[in-house]
Amino acid sequence: MKKIILEKEKCINCSSCTSVCPKYFEAEEDGKARLKNSKEEDGNEVIELEDVDCCQEAAEVCPVQCILITED
């Protein structure tokens, strides 16, 4: 199982993640990214997935690298 972590405080509202991976990312009213169906963990948004799908591409295109993918 892999863990997708969105460090919201680092998000700069660029929308790159929502463009490449709308299945898991969406913009909130303030423009910051939100990880769909996530839980909060240490101030970050987290989901666990078997297949990281487009989340890997979202992590790669993020200019501030606030999307992390770890092996759980």
DOPA-598759 format. One record per atom (N, C-alpha, C): residue number from 0; residue in three letters; chain; atom name; x, y, z. Coordinates in steps of 0.001 Angstrom, whole numbers. Example, Ala and Ser with C-alpha at 12.3 -4.5 7.8 and 13.67 -1.06 7.14 Angstrom:
BEGIN
<guvex><k>0</k><r>Ala</r><c>A</c><a>N</a><c1>13190</c1><c2>-5690</c2><c3>7800</c3></guvex>
<guvex><k>0</k><r>Ala</r><c>A</c><a>CA</a><c1>12300</c1><c2>-4500</c2><c3>7800</c3></guvex>
<guvex><k>0</k><r>Ala</r><c>A</c><a>C</a><c1>13200</c1><c2>-3300</c2><c3>7800</c3></guvex>
<guvex><k>1</k><r>Ser</r><c>A</c><a>N</a><c1>12850</c1><c2>-2250</c2><c3>7080</c3></guvex>
<guvex><k>1</k><r>Ser</r><c>A</c><a>CA</a><c1>13670</c1><c2>-1060</c2><c3>7140</c3></guvex>
<guvex><k>1</k><r>Ser</r><c>A</c><a>C</a><c1>12900</c1><c2>30</c2><c3>7870</c3></guvex>
***
This chain:
BEGIN
<guvex><k>0</k><r>Met</r><c>A</c><a>N</a><c1>850</c1><c2>-1176</c2><c3>0</c3></guvex>
<guvex><k>0</k><r>Met</r><c>A</c><a>CA</a><c1>0</c1><c2>0</c2><c3>0</c3></guvex>
<guvex><k>0</k><r>Met</r><c>A</c><a>C</a><c1>896</c1><c2>1240</c2><c3>0</c3></guvex>
<guvex><k>1</k><r>Lys</r><c>A</c><a>N</a><c1>527</c1><c2>2214</c2><c3>-796</c3></guvex>
<guvex><k>1</k><r>Lys</r><c>A</c><a>CA</a><c1>1279</c1><c2>3469</c2><c3>-856</c3></guvex>
<guvex><k>1</k><r>Lys</r><c>A</c><a>C</a><c1>454</c1><c2>4583</c2><c3>-241</c3></guvex>
<guvex><k>2</k><r>Lys</r><c>A</c><a>N</a><c1>1160</c1><c2>5529</c2><c3>321</c3></guvex>
<guvex><k>2</k><r>Lys</r><c>A</c><a>CA</a><c1>524</c1><c2>6657</c2><c3>980</c3></guvex>
<guvex><k>2</k><r>Lys</r><c>A</c><a>C</a><c1>807</c1><c2>7916</c2><c3>157</c3></guvex>
<guvex><k>3</k><r>Ile</r><c>A</c><a>N</a><c1>-253</c1><c2>8652</c2><c3>-191</c3></guvex>
<guvex><k>3</k><r>Ile</r><c>A</c><a>CA</a><c1>-131</c1><c2>9930</c2><c3>-886</c3></guvex>
<guvex><k>3</k><r>Ile</r><c>A</c><a>C</a><c1>-335</c1><c2>11007</c2><c3>167</c3></guvex>
<guvex><k>4</k><r>Ile</r><c>A</c><a>N</a><c1>626</c1><c2>11905</c2><c3>284</c3></guvex>
<guvex><k>4</k><r>Ile</r><c>A</c><a>CA</a><c1>588</c1><c2>12958</c2><c3>1303</c3></guvex>
<guvex><k>4</k><r>Ile</r><c>A</c><a>C</a><c1>599</c1><c2>14317</c2><c3>615</c3></guvex>
<guvex><k>5</k><r>Leu</r><c>A</c><a>N</a><c1>-350</c1><c2>15157</c2><c3>972</c3></guvex>
<guvex><k>5</k><r>Leu</r><c>A</c><a>CA</a><c1>-397</c1><c2>16529</c2><c3>469</c3></guvex>
<guvex><k>5</k><r>Leu</r><c>A</c><a>C</a><c1>-80</c1><c2>17461</c2><c3>1626</c3></guvex>
<guvex><k>6</k><r>Glu</r><c>A</c><a>N</a><c1>1049</c1><c2>18158</c2><c3>1525</c3></guvex>
<guvex><k>6</k><r>Glu</r><c>A</c><a>CA</a><c1>1449</c1><c2>19129</c2><c3>2540</c3></guvex>
<guvex><k>6</k><r>Glu</r><c>A</c><a>C</a><c1>815</c1><c2>20472</c2><c3>2172</c3></guvex>
<guvex><k>7</k><r>Lys</r><c>A</c><a>N</a><c1>-402</c1><c2>20683</c2><c3>2681</c3></guvex>
<guvex><k>7</k><r>Lys</r><c>A</c><a>CA</a><c1>-1204</c1><c2>21842</c2><c3>2274</c3></guvex>
<guvex><k>7</k><r>Lys</r><c>A</c><a>C</a><c1>-557</c1><c2>23190</c2><c3>2532</c3></guvex>
<guvex><k>8</k><r>Glu</r><c>A</c><a>N</a><c1>206</c1><c2>23322</c2><c3>3613</c3></guvex>
<guvex><k>8</k><r>Glu</r><c>A</c><a>CA</a><c1>804</c1><c2>24616</c2><c3>3928</c3></guvex>
<guvex><k>8</k><r>Glu</r><c>A</c><a>C</a><c1>1819</c1><c2>25050</c2><c3>2877</c3></guvex>
<guvex><k>9</k><r>Lys</r><c>A</c><a>N</a><c1>2359</c1><c2>24113</c2><c3>2107</c3></guvex>
<guvex><k>9</k><r>Lys</r><c>A</c><a>CA</a><c1>3323</c1><c2>24436</c2><c3>1055</c3></guvex>
<guvex><k>9</k><r>Lys</r><c>A</c><a>C</a><c1>2663</c1><c2>24762</c2><c3>-281</c3></guvex>
<guvex><k>10</k><r>Cys</r><c>A</c><a>N</a><c1>1387</c1><c2>24414</c2><c3>-434</c3></guvex>
<guvex><k>10</k><r>Cys</r><c>A</c><a>CA</a><c1>677</c1><c2>24591</c2><c3>-1698</c3></guvex>
<guvex><k>10</k><r>Cys</r><c>A</c><a>C</a><c1>624</c1><c2>26074</c2><c3>-2086</c3></guvex>
<guvex><k>11</k><r>Ile</r><c>A</c><a>N</a><c1>919</c1><c2>26345</c2><c3>-3378</c3></guvex>
<guvex><k>11</k><r>Ile</r><c>A</c><a>CA</a><c1>926</c1><c2>27738</c2><c3>-3861</c3></guvex>
<guvex><k>11</k><r>Ile</r><c>A</c><a>C</a><c1>-217</c1><c2>28019</c2><c3>-4848</c3></guvex>
<guvex><k>12</k><r>Asn</r><c>A</c><a>N</a><c1>-1215</c1><c2>27141</c2><c3>-4886</c3></guvex>
<guvex><k>12</k><r>Asn</r><c>A</c><a>CA</a><c1>-2408</c1><c2>27344</c2><c3>-5722</c3></guvex>
<guvex><k>12</k><r>Asn</r><c>A</c><a>C</a><c1>-2116</c1><c2>27336</c2><c3>-7222</c3></guvex>
<guvex><k>13</k><r>Cys</r><c>A</c><a>N</a><c1>-1151</c1><c2>26559</c2><c3>-7679</c3></guvex>
<guvex><k>13</k><r>Cys</r><c>A</c><a>CA</a><c1>-803</c1><c2>26564</c2><c3>-9104</c3></guvex>
<guvex><k>13</k><r>Cys</r><c>A</c><a>C</a><c1>-1731</c1><c2>25690</c2><c3>-9947</c3></guvex>
<guvex><k>14</k><r>Ser</r><c>A</c><a>N</a><c1>-2462</c1><c2>24775</c2><c3>-9325</c3></guvex>
<guvex><k>14</k><r>Ser</r><c>A</c><a>CA</a><c1>-3425</c1><c2>23882</c2><c3>-9984</c3></guvex>
<guvex><k>14</k><r>Ser</r><c>A</c><a>C</a><c1>-2798</c1><c2>22838</c2><c3>-10902</c3></guvex>
<guvex><k>15</k><r>Ser</r><c>A</c><a>N</a><c1>-1509</c1><c2>22629</c2><c3>-10829</c3></guvex>
<guvex><k>15</k><r>Ser</r><c>A</c><a>CA</a><c1>-894</c1><c2>21617</c2><c3>-11697</c3></guvex>
<guvex><k>15</k><r>Ser</r><c>A</c><a>C</a><c1>-1379</c1><c2>20221</c2><c3>-11335</c3></guvex>
<guvex><k>16</k><r>Cys</r><c>A</c><a>N</a><c1>-1539</c1><c2>19936</c2><c3>-10050</c3></guvex>
<guvex><k>16</k><r>Cys</r><c>A</c><a>CA</a><c1>-2000</c1><c2>18599</c2><c3>-9641</c3></guvex>
<guvex><k>16</k><r>Cys</r><c>A</c><a>C</a><c1>-3431</c1><c2>18348</c2><c3>-10079</c3></guvex>
<guvex><k>17</k><r>Thr</r><c>A</c><a>N</a><c1>-4282</c1><c2>19350</c2><c3>-9978</c3></guvex>
<guvex><k>17</k><r>Thr</r><c>A</c><a>CA</a><c1>-5679</c1><c2>19173</c2><c3>-10383</c3></guvex>
<guvex><k>17</k><r>Thr</r><c>A</c><a>C</a><c1>-5791</c1><c2>19014</c2><c3>-11893</c3></guvex>
<guvex><k>18</k><r>Ser</r><c>A</c><a>N</a><c1>-4848</c1><c2>19574</c2><c3>-12632</c3></guvex>
<guvex><k>18</k><r>Ser</r><c>A</c><a>CA</a><c1>-4860</c1><c2>19444</c2><c3>-14096</c3></guvex>
<guvex><k>18</k><r>Ser</r><c>A</c><a>C</a><c1>-4471</c1><c2>18043</c2><c3>-14543</c3></guvex>
<guvex><k>19</k><r>Val</r><c>A</c><a>N</a><c1>-3428</c1><c2>17480</c2><c3>-13917</c3></guvex>
<guvex><k>19</k><r>Val</r><c>A</c><a>CA</a><c1>-2940</c1><c2>16166</c2><c3>-14356</c3></guvex>
<guvex><k>19</k><r>Val</r><c>A</c><a>C</a><c1>-3609</c1><c2>15000</c2><c3>-13645</c3></guvex>
<guvex><k>20</k><r>Cys</r><c>A</c><a>N</a><c1>-4252</c1><c2>15256</c2><c3>-12495</c3></guvex>
<guvex><k>20</k><r>Cys</r><c>A</c><a>CA</a><c1>-4835</c1><c2>14158</c2><c3>-11722</c3></guvex>
<guvex><k>20</k><r>Cys</r><c>A</c><a>C</a><c1>-6142</c1><c2>14564</c2><c3>-11033</c3></guvex>
<guvex><k>21</k><r>Pro</r><c>A</c><a>N</a><c1>-7157</c1><c2>14928</c2><c3>-11827</c3></guvex>
<guvex><k>21</k><r>Pro</r><c>A</c><a>CA</a><c1>-8426</c1><c2>15338</c2><c3>-11222</c3></guvex>
<guvex><k>21</k><r>Pro</r><c>A</c><a>C</a><c1>-9159</c1><c2>14202</c2><c3>-10510</c3></guvex>
<guvex><k>22</k><r>Lys</r><c>A</c><a>N</a><c1>-8733</c1><c2>12975</c2><c3>-10743</c3></guvex>
<guvex><k>22</k><r>Lys</r><c>A</c><a>CA</a><c1>-9338</c1><c2>11829</c2><c3>-10055</c3></guvex>
<guvex><k>22</k><r>Lys</r><c>A</c><a>C</a><c1>-9103</c1><c2>11913</c2><c3>-8545</c3></guvex>
<guvex><k>23</k><r>Tyr</r><c>A</c><a>N</a><c1>-7969</c1><c2>12456</c2><c3>-8129</c3></guvex>
<guvex><k>23</k><r>Tyr</r><c>A</c><a>CA</a><c1>-7618</c1><c2>12522</c2><c3>-6708</c3></guvex>
<guvex><k>23</k><r>Tyr</r><c>A</c><a>C</a><c1>-7449</c1><c2>13931</c2><c3>-6152</c3></guvex>
<guvex><k>24</k><r>Phe</r><c>A</c><a>N</a><c1>-7245</c1><c2>14932</c2><c3>-7018</c3></guvex>
<guvex><k>24</k><r>Phe</r><c>A</c><a>CA</a><c1>-7004</c1><c2>16292</c2><c3>-6539</c3></guvex>
<guvex><k>24</k><r>Phe</r><c>A</c><a>C</a><c1>-8080</c1><c2>17238</c2><c3>-7059</c3></guvex>
<guvex><k>25</k><r>Glu</r><c>A</c><a>N</a><c1>-8469</c1><c2>18189</c2><c3>-6198</c3></guvex>
<guvex><k>25</k><r>Glu</r><c>A</c><a>CA</a><c1>-9387</c1><c2>19242</c2><c3>-6603</c3></guvex>
<guvex><k>25</k><r>Glu</r><c>A</c><a>C</a><c1>-8985</c1><c2>20524</c2><c3>-5883</c3></guvex>
<guvex><k>26</k><r>Ala</r><c>A</c><a>N</a><c1>-9463</c1><c2>21654</c2><c3>-6389</c3></guvex>
<guvex><k>26</k><r>Ala</r><c>A</c><a>CA</a><c1>-9151</c1><c2>22936</c2><c3>-5775</c3></guvex>
<guvex><k>26</k><r>Ala</r><c>A</c><a>C</a><c1>-10229</c1><c2>23309</c2><c3>-4769</c3></guvex>
<guvex><k>27</k><r>Glu</r><c>A</c><a>N</a><c1>-9805</c1><c2>23848</c2><c3>-3641</c3></guvex>
<guvex><k>27</k><r>Glu</r><c>A</c><a>CA</a><c1>-10746</c1><c2>24366</c2><c3>-2658</c3></guvex>
<guvex><k>27</k><r>Glu</r><c>A</c><a>C</a><c1>-11110</c1><c2>25793</c2><c3>-3046</c3></guvex>
<guvex><k>28</k><r>Glu</r><c>A</c><a>N</a><c1>-12017</c1><c2>26392</c2><c3>-2303</c3></guvex>
<guvex><k>28</k><r>Glu</r><c>A</c><a>CA</a><c1>-12441</c1><c2>27762</c2><c3>-2602</c3></guvex>
<guvex><k>28</k><r>Glu</r><c>A</c><a>C</a><c1>-11291</c1><c2>28758</c2><c3>-2553</c3></guvex>
<guvex><k>29</k><r>Asp</r><c>A</c><a>N</a><c1>-10312</c1><c2>28525</c2><c3>-1676</c3></guvex>
<guvex><k>29</k><r>Asp</r><c>A</c><a>CA</a><c1>-9164</c1><c2>29431</c2><c3>-1575</c3></guvex>
<guvex><k>29</k><r>Asp</r><c>A</c><a>C</a><c1>-8113</c1><c2>29161</c2><c3>-2650</c3></guvex>
<guvex><k>30</k><r>Gly</r><c>A</c><a>N</a><c1>-8351</c1><c2>28154</c2><c3>-3517</c3></guvex>
<guvex><k>30</k><r>Gly</r><c>A</c><a>CA</a><c1>-7427</c1><c2>27847</c2><c3>-4595</c3></guvex>
<guvex><k>30</k><r>Gly</r><c>A</c><a>C</a><c1>-6415</c1><c2>26771</c2><c3>-4266</c3></guvex>
<guvex><k>31</k><r>Lys</r><c>A</c><a>N</a><c1>-6258</c1><c2>26450</c2><c3>-2992</c3></guvex>
<guvex><k>31</k><r>Lys</r><c>A</c><a>CA</a><c1>-5303</c1><c2>25415</c2><c3>-2612</c3></guvex>
<guvex><k>31</k><r>Lys</r><c>A</c><a>C</a><c1>-5838</c1><c2>24044</c2><c3>-3001</c3></guvex>
<guvex><k>32</k><r>Ala</r><c>A</c><a>N</a><c1>-4906</c1><c2>23135</c2><c3>-3239</c3></guvex>
<guvex><k>32</k><r>Ala</r><c>A</c><a>CA</a><c1>-5283</c1><c2>21776</c2><c3>-3619</c3></guvex>
<guvex><k>32</k><r>Ala</r><c>A</c><a>C</a><c1>-5870</c1><c2>21038</c2><c3>-2425</c3></guvex>
<guvex><k>33</k><r>Arg</r><c>A</c><a>N</a><c1>-6734</c1><c2>20096</c2><c3>-2752</c3></guvex>
<guvex><k>33</k><r>Arg</r><c>A</c><a>CA</a><c1>-7313</c1><c2>19205</c2><c3>-1752</c3></guvex>
<guvex><k>33</k><r>Arg</r><c>A</c><a>C</a><c1>-7229</c1><c2>17795</c2><c3>-2303</c3></guvex>
<guvex><k>34</k><r>Leu</r><c>A</c><a>N</a><c1>-6852</c1><c2>16869</c2><c3>-1459</c3></guvex>
<guvex><k>34</k><r>Leu</r><c>A</c><a>CA</a><c1>-6762</c1><c2>15463</c2><c3>-1814</c3></guvex>
<guvex><k>34</k><r>Leu</r><c>A</c><a>C</a><c1>-8116</c1><c2>14828</c2><c3>-1501</c3></guvex>
<guvex><k>35</k><r>Lys</r><c>A</c><a>N</a><c1>-8816</c1><c2>14367</c2><c3>-2514</c3></guvex>
<guvex><k>35</k><r>Lys</r><c>A</c><a>CA</a><c1>-10168</c1><c2>13821</c2><c3>-2351</c3></guvex>
<guvex><k>35</k><r>Lys</r><c>A</c><a>C</a><c1>-10167</c1><c2>12594</c2><c3>-1444</c3></guvex>
<guvex><k>36</k><r>Asn</r><c>A</c><a>N</a><c1>-11194</c1><c2>12488</c2><c3>-623</c3></guvex>
<guvex><k>36</k><r>Asn</r><c>A</c><a>CA</a><c1>-11399</c1><c2>11336</c2><c3>266</c3></guvex>
<guvex><k>36</k><r>Asn</r><c>A</c><a>C</a><c1>-10211</c1><c2>11067</c2><c3>1178</c3></guvex>
<guvex><k>37</k><r>Ser</r><c>A</c><a>N</a><c1>-9564</c1><c2>12138</c2><c3>1622</c3></guvex>
<guvex><k>37</k><r>Ser</r><c>A</c><a>CA</a><c1>-8380</c1><c2>11991</c2><c3>2463</c3></guvex>
<guvex><k>37</k><r>Ser</r><c>A</c><a>C</a><c1>-8730</c1><c2>12095</c2><c3>3940</c3></guvex>
<guvex><k>38</k><r>Lys</r><c>A</c><a>N</a><c1>-7769</c1><c2>11712</c2><c3>4742</c3></guvex>
<guvex><k>38</k><r>Lys</r><c>A</c><a>CA</a><c1>-7868</c1><c2>11920</c2><c3>6182</c3></guvex>
<guvex><k>38</k><r>Lys</r><c>A</c><a>C</a><c1>-6728</c1><c2>12844</c2><c3>6583</c3></guvex>
<guvex><k>39</k><r>Glu</r><c>A</c><a>N</a><c1>-6895</c1><c2>13538</c2><c3>7701</c3></guvex>
<guvex><k>39</k><r>Glu</r><c>A</c><a>CA</a><c1>-5844</c1><c2>14440</c2><c3>8163</c3></guvex>
<guvex><k>39</k><r>Glu</r><c>A</c><a>C</a><c1>-4879</c1><c2>13665</c2><c3>9055</c3></guvex>
<guvex><k>40</k><r>Glu</r><c>A</c><a>N</a><c1>-3601</c1><c2>13916</c2><c3>8816</c3></guvex>
<guvex><k>40</k><r>Glu</r><c>A</c><a>CA</a><c1>-2547</c1><c2>13261</c2><c3>9577</c3></guvex>
<guvex><k>40</k><r>Glu</r><c>A</c><a>C</a><c1>-1399</c1><c2>14250</c2><c3>9730</c3></guvex>
<guvex><k>41</k><r>Asp</r><c>A</c><a>N</a><c1>-1136</c1><c2>14677</c2><c3>10942</c3></guvex>
<guvex><k>41</k><r>Asp</r><c>A</c><a>CA</a><c1>-59</c1><c2>15642</c2><c3>11222</c3></guvex>
<guvex><k>41</k><r>Asp</r><c>A</c><a>C</a><c1>-192</c1><c2>16932</c2><c3>10407</c3></guvex>
<guvex><k>42</k><r>Gly</r><c>A</c><a>N</a><c1>-1419</c1><c2>17397</c2><c3>10199</c3></guvex>
<guvex><k>42</k><r>Gly</r><c>A</c><a>CA</a><c1>-1657</c1><c2>18637</c2><c3>9458</c3></guvex>
<guvex><k>42</k><r>Gly</r><c>A</c><a>C</a><c1>-1627</c1><c2>18479</c2><c3>7953</c3></guvex>
<guvex><k>43</k><r>Asn</r><c>A</c><a>N</a><c1>-1425</c1><c2>17261</c2><c3>7468</c3></guvex>
<guvex><k>43</k><r>Asn</r><c>A</c><a>CA</a><c1>-1396</c1><c2>16980</c2><c3>6034</c3></guvex>
<guvex><k>43</k><r>Asn</r><c>A</c><a>C</a><c1>-2616</c1><c2>16155</c2><c3>5655</c3></guvex>
<guvex><k>44</k><r>Glu</r><c>A</c><a>N</a><c1>-2941</c1><c2>16151</c2><c3>4361</c3></guvex>
<guvex><k>44</k><r>Glu</r><c>A</c><a>CA</a><c1>-4012</c1><c2>15297</c2><c3>3864</c3></guvex>
<guvex><k>44</k><r>Glu</r><c>A</c><a>C</a><c1>-3374</c1><c2>14023</c2><c3>3329</c3></guvex>
<guvex><k>45</k><r>Val</r><c>A</c><a>N</a><c1>-3959</c1><c2>12869</c2><c3>3667</c3></guvex>
<guvex><k>45</k><r>Val</r><c>A</c><a>CA</a><c1>-3357</c1><c2>11582</c2><c3>3335</c3></guvex>
<guvex><k>45</k><r>Val</r><c>A</c><a>C</a><c1>-4419</c1><c2>10609</c2><c3>2812</c3></guvex>
<guvex><k>46</k><r>Ile</r><c>A</c><a>N</a><c1>-4061</c1><c2>9863</c2><c3>1762</c3></guvex>
<guvex><k>46</k><r>Ile</r><c>A</c><a>CA</a><c1>-4857</c1><c2>8720</c2><c3>1328</c3></guvex>
<guvex><k>46</k><r>Ile</r><c>A</c><a>C</a><c1>-3910</c1><c2>7553</c2><c3>1084</c3></guvex>
<guvex><k>47</k><r>Glu</r><c>A</c><a>N</a><c1>-4440</c1><c2>6348</c2><c3>1196</c3></guvex>
<guvex><k>47</k><r>Glu</r><c>A</c><a>CA</a><c1>-3656</c1><c2>5156</c2><c3>918</c3></guvex>
<guvex><k>47</k><r>Glu</r><c>A</c><a>C</a><c1>-4222</c1><c2>4484</c2><c3>-319</c3></guvex>
<guvex><k>48</k><r>Leu</r><c>A</c><a>N</a><c1>-3338</c1><c2>4105</c2><c3>-1240</c3></guvex>
<guvex><k>48</k><r>Leu</r><c>A</c><a>CA</a><c1>-3740</c1><c2>3492</c2><c3>-2499</c3></guvex>
<guvex><k>48</k><r>Leu</r><c>A</c><a>C</a><c1>-2834</c1><c2>2315</c2><c3>-2833</c3></guvex>
<guvex><k>49</k><r>Glu</r><c>A</c><a>N</a><c1>-3377</c1><c2>1343</c2><c3>-3528</c3></guvex>
<guvex><k>49</k><r>Glu</r><c>A</c><a>CA</a><c1>-2565</c1><c2>241</c2><c3>-4050</c3></guvex>
<guvex><k>49</k><r>Glu</r><c>A</c><a>C</a><c1>-1746</c1><c2>746</c2><c3>-5238</c3></guvex>
<guvex><k>50</k><r>Asp</r><c>A</c><a>N</a><c1>-2420</c1><c2>1453</c2><c3>-6141</c3></guvex>
<guvex><k>50</k><r>Asp</r><c>A</c><a>CA</a><c1>-1798</c1><c2>1965</c2><c3>-7360</c3></guvex>
<guvex><k>50</k><r>Asp</r><c>A</c><a>C</a><c1>-1841</c1><c2>3486</c2><c3>-7307</c3></guvex>
<guvex><k>51</k><r>Val</r><c>A</c><a>N</a><c1>-699</c1><c2>4127</c2><c3>-7412</c3></guvex>
<guvex><k>51</k><r>Val</r><c>A</c><a>CA</a><c1>-662</c1><c2>5588</c2><c3>-7277</c3></guvex>
<guvex><k>51</k><r>Val</r><c>A</c><a>C</a><c1>-1244</c1><c2>6306</c2><c3>-8481</c3></guvex>
<guvex><k>52</k><r>Asp</r><c>A</c><a>N</a><c1>-1468</c1><c2>5563</c2><c3>-9583</c3></guvex>
<guvex><k>52</k><r>Asp</r><c>A</c><a>CA</a><c1>-2166</c1><c2>6111</c2><c3>-10728</c3></guvex>
<guvex><k>52</k><r>Asp</r><c>A</c><a>C</a><c1>-1551</c1><c2>7448</c2><c3>-11146</c3></guvex>
<guvex><k>53</k><r>Cys</r><c>A</c><a>N</a><c1>-2350</c1><c2>8470</c2><c3>-11346</c3></guvex>
<guvex><k>53</k><r>Cys</r><c>A</c><a>CA</a><c1>-1854</c1><c2>9767</c2><c3>-11791</c3></guvex>
<guvex><k>53</k><r>Cys</r><c>A</c><a>C</a><c1>-1231</c1><c2>10593</c2><c3>-10660</c3></guvex>
<guvex><k>54</k><r>Cys</r><c>A</c><a>N</a><c1>-1287</c1><c2>10111</c2><c3>-9432</c3></guvex>
<guvex><k>54</k><r>Cys</r><c>A</c><a>CA</a><c1>-698</c1><c2>10863</c2><c3>-8308</c3></guvex>
<guvex><k>54</k><r>Cys</r><c>A</c><a>C</a><c1>809</c1><c2>11034</c2><c3>-8478</c3></guvex>
<guvex><k>55</k><r>Gln</r><c>A</c><a>N</a><c1>1459</c1><c2>10052</c2><c3>-9098</c3></guvex>
<guvex><k>55</k><r>Gln</r><c>A</c><a>CA</a><c1>2898</c1><c2>10151</c2><c3>-9348</c3></guvex>
<guvex><k>55</k><r>Gln</r><c>A</c><a>C</a><c1>3193</c1><c2>11331</c2><c3>-10264</c3></guvex>
<guvex><k>56</k><r>Glu</r><c>A</c><a>N</a><c1>2406</c1><c2>11477</c2><c3>-11312</c3></guvex>
<guvex><k>56</k><r>Glu</r><c>A</c><a>CA</a><c1>2590</c1><c2>12600</c2><c3>-12231</c3></guvex>
<guvex><k>56</k><r>Glu</r><c>A</c><a>C</a><c1>2304</c1><c2>13925</c2><c3>-11529</c3></guvex>
<guvex><k>57</k><r>Ala</r><c>A</c><a>N</a><c1>1285</c1><c2>13958</c2><c3>-10685</c3></guvex>
<guvex><k>57</k><r>Ala</r><c>A</c><a>CA</a><c1>972</c1><c2>15178</c2><c3>-9929</c3></guvex>
<guvex><k>57</k><r>Ala</r><c>A</c><a>C</a><c1>2139</c1><c2>15569</c2><c3>-9034</c3></guvex>
<guvex><k>58</k><r>Ala</r><c>A</c><a>N</a><c1>2753</c1><c2>14588</c2><c3>-8394</c3></guvex>
<guvex><k>58</k><r>Ala</r><c>A</c><a>CA</a><c1>3911</c1><c2>14864</c2><c3>-7533</c3></guvex>
<guvex><k>58</k><r>Ala</r><c>A</c><a>C</a><c1>5078</c1><c2>15412</c2><c3>-8347</c3></guvex>
<guvex><k>59</k><r>Glu</r><c>A</c><a>N</a><c1>5269</c1><c2>14866</c2><c3>-9544</c3></guvex>
<guvex><k>59</k><r>Glu</r><c>A</c><a>CA</a><c1>6379</c1><c2>15301</c2><c3>-10395</c3></guvex>
<guvex><k>59</k><r>Glu</r><c>A</c><a>C</a><c1>6193</c1><c2>16709</c2><c3>-10946</c3></guvex>
<guvex><k>60</k><r>Val</r><c>A</c><a>N</a><c1>4958</c1><c2>17117</c2><c3>-11243</c3></guvex>
<guvex><k>60</k><r>Val</r><c>A</c><a>CA</a><c1>4729</c1><c2>18448</c2><c3>-11823</c3></guvex>
<guvex><k>60</k><r>Val</r><c>A</c><a>C</a><c1>4555</c1><c2>19546</c2><c3>-10773</c3></guvex>
<guvex><k>61</k><r>Cys</r><c>A</c><a>N</a><c1>4426</c1><c2>19172</c2><c3>-9521</c3></guvex>
<guvex><k>61</k><r>Cys</r><c>A</c><a>CA</a><c1>4239</c1><c2>20181</c2><c3>-8464</c3></guvex>
<guvex><k>61</k><r>Cys</r><c>A</c><a>C</a><c1>5511</c1><c2>21021</c2><c3>-8309</c3></guvex>
<guvex><k>62</k><r>Pro</r><c>A</c><a>N</a><c1>5418</c1><c2>22332</c2><c3>-8528</c3></guvex>
<guvex><k>62</k><r>Pro</r><c>A</c><a>CA</a><c1>6622</c1><c2>23168</c2><c3>-8471</c3></guvex>
<guvex><k>62</k><r>Pro</r><c>A</c><a>C</a><c1>7220</c1><c2>23322</c2><c3>-7066</c3></guvex>
<guvex><k>63</k><r>Val</r><c>A</c><a>N</a><c1>6420</c1><c2>23090</c2><c3>-6033</c3></guvex>
<guvex><k>63</k><r>Val</r><c>A</c><a>CA</a><c1>6935</c1><c2>23225</c2><c3>-4668</c3></guvex>
<guvex><k>63</k><r>Val</r><c>A</c><a>C</a><c1>7072</c1><c2>21872</c2><c3>-3971</c3></guvex>
<guvex><k>64</k><r>Gln</r><c>A</c><a>N</a><c1>6838</c1><c2>20802</c2><c3>-4714</c3></guvex>
<guvex><k>64</k><r>Gln</r><c>A</c><a>CA</a><c1>6995</c1><c2>19433</c2><c3>-4221</c3></guvex>
<guvex><k>64</k><r>Gln</r><c>A</c><a>C</a><c1>6270</c1><c2>19184</c2><c3>-2900</c3></guvex>
<guvex><k>65</k><r>Cys</r><c>A</c><a>N</a><c1>4991</c1><c2>19562</c2><c3>-2863</c3></guvex>
<guvex><k>65</k><r>Cys</r><c>A</c><a>CA</a><c1>4196</c1><c2>19361</c2><c3>-1648</c3></guvex>
<guvex><k>65</k><r>Cys</r><c>A</c><a>C</a><c1>3372</c1><c2>18079</c2><c3>-1693</c3></guvex>
<guvex><k>66</k><r>Ile</r><c>A</c><a>N</a><c1>3573</c1><c2>17264</c2><c3>-2743</c3></guvex>
<guvex><k>66</k><r>Ile</r><c>A</c><a>CA</a><c1>2911</c1><c2>15969</c2><c3>-2831</c3></guvex>
<guvex><k>66</k><r>Ile</r><c>A</c><a>C</a><c1>3966</c1><c2>14889</c2><c3>-2696</c3></guvex>
<guvex><k>67</k><r>Leu</r><c>A</c><a>N</a><c1>3806</c1><c2>14056</c2><c3>-1681</c3></guvex>
<guvex><k>67</k><r>Leu</r><c>A</c><a>CA</a><c1>4785</c1><c2>13006</c2><c3>-1412</c3></guvex>
<guvex><k>67</k><r>Leu</r><c>A</c><a>C</a><c1>4119</c1><c2>11643</c2><c3>-1557</c3></guvex>
<guvex><k>68</k><r>Ile</r><c>A</c><a>N</a><c1>4874</c1><c2>10675</c2><c3>-2041</c3></guvex>
<guvex><k>68</k><r>Ile</r><c>A</c><a>CA</a><c1>4383</c1><c2>9310</c2><c3>-2162</c3></guvex>
<guvex><k>68</k><r>Ile</r><c>A</c><a>C</a><c1>5352</c1><c2>8411</c2><c3>-1406</c3></guvex>
<guvex><k>69</k><r>Thr</r><c>A</c><a>N</a><c1>4819</c1><c2>7691</c2><c3>-420</c3></guvex>
<guvex><k>69</k><r>Thr</r><c>A</c><a>CA</a><c1>5646</c1><c2>6807</c2><c3>388</c3></guvex>
<guvex><k>69</k><r>Thr</r><c>A</c><a>C</a><c1>5093</c1><c2>5392</c2><c3>368</c3></guvex>
<guvex><k>70</k><r>Glu</r><c>A</c><a>N</a><c1>5940</c1><c2>4434</c2><c3>635</c3></guvex>
<guvex><k>70</k><r>Glu</r><c>A</c><a>CA</a><c1>5531</c1><c2>3037</c2><c3>757</c3></guvex>
<guvex><k>70</k><r>Glu</r><c>A</c><a>C</a><c1>5179</c1><c2>2806</c2><c3>2202</c3></guvex>
<guvex><k>71</k><r>Asp</r><c>A</c><a>N</a><c1>3986</c1><c2>2289</c2><c3>2460</c3></guvex>
<guvex><k>71</k><r>Asp</r><c>A</c><a>CA</a><c1>3558</c1><c2>2082</c2><c3>3838</c3></guvex>
<guvex><k>71</k><r>Asp</r><c>A</c><a>C</a><c1>3900</c1><c2>693</c2><c3>4324</c3></guvex>
***
